[in-house]
Amino acid sequence: MKIASTPVETTDLTVVIATRNRRAELLRTLSRLVGRVAVIVIDNGSRDGTVAAVAETYPSVRLVALPKNRGSAARNIGVEFATTPYVAFSDDDSWWEPGALARAARVLDGHPELGLIASREAGAPASPRGSTPCVPITDFLACTTVVRRDAFLAVGGFSPVLFLAAEEMLLSYDLAAAGYSLSYVDSLAVRRAPVRRTPGAVRRRLELRNQLLISWMRRPLGRAFADLLRLGRSAVVSTDALVAFGSALVRLPWAVANRRPLPRQVETEILRLEAEAATA
């Protein structure tokens, strides 16, 4: 397959993609990214010929084939291999719109306090507050974000214990605790053509489990106990909550052992953002 020549958009940023058994979707995404920036693909133990297809079609892509699925933490390996100051994440079914990556690098150049910026999805309405990095966030999709590489690695990246779902929440807490700002920038856009990967019930159970584990790892004990009781009550009437509750209890000793409560100012900001979201 002949790859069309594409102008390099920026040399300060690398796109990292973690994938598993999504060969066709990944090749489509790579066709929209290769040549614009450096790309690193971390394959999570695919069995559908993904590794061979990428190696043959896109030899310029740095490809790391893992023997087993490491979930969202596979992205950490890509960030470690990157040599640029900034790293953007894409899923195998999403890609950054032309010009967005160069703009993201300029935003981070101009705002050294930012550890992470998040974009909007193409077609979604822009923020009424404008495109200046001014909208603090704790809620975002990994595939819409660009991180400062050193900051990401300093806080440990995505947790391997969470595996999948809500991993962005813990990362946002840890970056904020390390003194970095996180902001939405609506002049950046990502286009997605998502396909269902994890069955809805499975993902919902993982989200419920991980949200409780994160609460025990980072939030005040009062909040952690309240979240434990809330999920326990839900488990009486919901199968998803019951499965999540049991899975969380197994991992709770690890969460307690890795407990690092957030600084007071970070917790206060999180409470403010939660209150805003509840009334939106």
N, C-alpha and C positions, 0 to 999 in steps of 0.2 A: 504493500500500500504506500503510495507516495504522499508525503506530508507537505502541505502547502507552507510556504515561508510566511512567518508571522513576525512583525516587528517586536523587539524586546521592549516590554513595558517598564520594567524596573529591575535593577540588579541588587536591590537592597532587601528583597523579599523572596521567600520560598513558599510554595504551596505544598502542604502535606495532606495526603489522602490515605485514610485507612479503609480497607475494603475486604469483603469476603463474599465469594461466589456471586459476583455481580459483573461478570466480564463485559457484557454488552454495554451496560450503563457506564462502567468505568472508561471504556474506550471512547464513548461519546463525550464524556467529560474531559478526557485528556485531549481530544481533538479541539477543544475550546480553550485549553490552557497552555499546552506545549508550545514553546517558542516565545510566549509572553513573559514567562518567569521560569525560574528553576522549579522543578516538580519532583517530589519524593513520594513514592507509593509504598505503603506498608501493607503487605498482604497477610491477612489473618487466617492462614491455613486453608485457602480456597482449594476446591476440588473440581473446578469447572474449567480449568485451563487458563485462568486469569494470568498467572505468572508468565507462561509461555507467550501468550498473546501480547502482553505489554512489552516483553523483551524484544519480540520480533517487530512490532509496529512502532514502538517509541523507544529506540535504543538510548536516547538522550536522557530518559527518565531514570532517576536513581530508584532502584527497585530492591526492597528488602522482603524476602519471603520467610514468614514465621512458620514454625512447624505446627502451632496451634493457635486458636483464637484467643487473643488477649483483650478483646473488647475495645473500649475507648482508649485504654492506656497504650494501645499500639501507637497512637499519635505521638506519645512521648519519644519513641524511638526515632520517628521522623524529625522531631524538633532537635534531638541530639545530633543527628547527622547534618542538619542544616548549618550552613556557614554564614548566613545572612543575619543582620540584626533583627529582622522581623519575620514572622511566620504566619501565613494565613492557612486556615483549615477549609477544605472542601470535603463534602461527602462524595461518594462515587456517582451520585445522581444530582450534583449541584456544581455550579461554576460561577466565577466572578465575572461581572459584566465588564466589557472593555473600558479601560481607564480607571477602574475602581481600585486596582492594586497599587498603581502609581500614586493615586490620591491618598490611599491609606498610608503608604510610606511617608508621604509629605506631612500628613497629620501627625504621625508619631514623631517625625523629625522635629516638628514645631512644638510638641507638647511632651517633654520628657517625663512628666508626672504620670502619663498614661501607660498602664501596663497592658490594657486590652481595649480594643474598640470593636463595636458590633455594627453590622450594616442592617439595612432593611432588605426584605425580599422584593425583587423586581415586581412592580405592579401594586405593591402596598402603598398606602398614603404616606407622605413624608410627615415628619413631626412638625407640629405648629411652632415649635421652639427653634426651628431652623437647623442648619447643617453644622454650625460650630459645635465642637465637642463640649457639650454642656449638660447633657442629660445623663445623670448617673444611673447605673443599672446593676442588677444582680441576676437578672433573668434574660437568657439569650440562648440561641442554638449555636453549637460549636461551629457548624459549617458556615456561619455568618460572621465569624470573628477573625481578627488579626491580633496577634500577641507580640509583645516585646520578648524576644527569645530568652534573654538573660533572666528576665523577671519570671517567665513561665518555668524555666528550669530551677530557679532558686526556690520556688514554692513546691516543687515536686510534680508539677503537671497534673494530669488526670489520675485519679486514684485507681490502682489495679483492683482493689477490693470491691469498689462499687461496680466495676465491670462495664455496665451500661445503664443509662438513664439517670438523669439528675446530676451527672458528673460536672456539668457546667456550674452548678450552684456551689459546690465545694471549692472549685477553682476560683470563683469570684470572691468567696469569703477569704481565701488564703492570699490572693493578690491584694485585697483591701487591707488585710491585717499586716501585710508587708509594707504598706504605705503607698501603694499604687492606686491611681484612679481608674475606673472603668466607665466607658461612655459609649452612648449610641451616636452614630454619625450618619445622618440620613442622605448624605451625598454619595454614599457607597451602597452598591446594590449587588445582590446575589440572585441568580436565577436557579430555580429548582424544578426538577421533573421527578418528584419522589415516587418511589414504588414501595409497597409495604414490605418491610424486612422482618421485623419481629411481630408476631401476632399481638393484636391490641391488648388482650388480657395479660399476656406475659409482660409486655412493656409496662402496663399499669401497675402490676405487682412489683416490678423492679423499681418503679418510681416511688411507690409507697414505702418500700423497704429502705431505699437509699435516702429518702428524705428524713426518715426517722434516724438512720445511722448518722447522717450529717448533723442533725440536731444534737445528738449525744456527743459528737466530736467537737462542735464549735459553739453551740448556743448555751445560754445560762441553764443551770440545772433545773430551775423551775420550768423553763420552756421545754427542756428535754423530757421531763417527767410528764408534762401535760400532753406532749405529742405521743408519748408511749401509751398513756391512758386513752387518748383519742383513737389511736389505731386499734387498741385492744377492744374498745367498745364497738368499733366498726366491724371487727372480726366476728362478732356474734351474728351479724346479719349479712355479711358480704364474704363470698368465697375469695375474691381478690384480696381483700384486707386480711383474711385469715391466713392465706398463703404468705403474704408479705410479712405479717406479724411473726409467724413461725420462723421465716427465713431471717428476719432481723434479730430475733432473740439469739439465734445461733451465732451471729456475728457481733452481738452487743459487747461481749468482753473485749474484742479487738477494738471496737469503737471507743470504749472507755479508756483502754490502754493508750490510745492515740488521741486522747482528748487535749485540745489546746483552745480554751475559750477565747473568743474574739475580744480585741480591745474594746473598751466601753464606747468609744466614739464610732467604731464600726458597727457595733450592735445597735446603737441609737439610729444610725443611718439606715440600717436594714429594717428596723421597725417602722421608720418613716416611709420607706419605699413600699413595705407591705401594706401599710395603712392606705397609701395612695392607690395601690393596685386594688384593694378591697372596695374602694369607693368609685373606681373608674367605671 
